[in-house]
């Protein structure tokens, strides 16, 4: 019997990536959080605010879910997002 050759090929681009990885692959969750917070800070200085949670979207694009968490945490510490339940309804 003749053996069949099997080609092992890795998927290119974003095809083989999951929700946890963004454009840059940081090593660990803490690195992703720091990377997302930094990208959100940079985007805030360069880009005009167009959509709500724009900094979280930028953090997600760069560092995945960890980057989005870092951007949201940065906004909360800065005071950009309300963290109390009483402010949600406008009371």
N, C-alpha and C positions, 0 to 999 in steps of 0.2 A: 504494500500500500504506500502511496505517496503521501507525504506529510503536507499539510496545507500551511502556508505562511500566514501568520496573523500579524497585522500591523497594529501596534500600540501607539495611539495618537492622543495627545491631550487636546481638549477643546480650547479654542482660542477665543479671545474677547471676553464678553460677559456671560457666555453660554453655560459654562460650568460653575458659575459662582452662585452662592446662596445669598440670603438676606443679611448675613453677618459681615459681609465684606464689601467695601466700597472700592473706589479707584485705587487708593493706596492701601496696602496690606500691613497694618500695624501689628506688632507682636504683643498680643494680649489685650484684655479689655481696658485696662488703665491707659495704655498707649492710645487706644481708639478714642477714649473719652477726652484725653488731652488734645489729640489731633482735631477732633470735632469742635472743641471749644476754641481752639486757635483759628480754625477755618471760619467759624462763625464770626469771630472778632474781625478777621481780615475782610470778610464779605460785608460786614456792617459798615466798615470804613470806605469800601470801594463801591458797592452796589446800592442803588436806591431801594428803599423798602417797597416791594411790589405786592407780595402775598403775605398773609399771616403765617407765622412760624417759618419764615424764610431762613432764619439762621439754623433751625433744626433740619430743614431740607438740605442746606449746604453741608451741615455736619454729617448727614446721612450719605450724601453723595461722596464725601471724602473718606469717612471712616466707618460706614455701615451703621448698624444699630447703636454701637457704642459711641460713634461720633454724634449721632442725633441726641443721645442721652447727655453727652458732654455739652452740646450746644444749648439744650434746654436747661441744664443745671447752671450754665453760665448766665442765661437770661434770668433765671430765678434769683441767683445771687446778686445780679445787677439790679433787679427790681423791674424787669421788663414784663414778666408774667406774674399774674396774681396767684399766690399760693394758698389763700384762704378760701374756704367754701362760702363764706358770707358775701364775698365780692363777686361770685359767679352770677347771681341773680340781679345784681345791681342794687342791693339793699344797703 
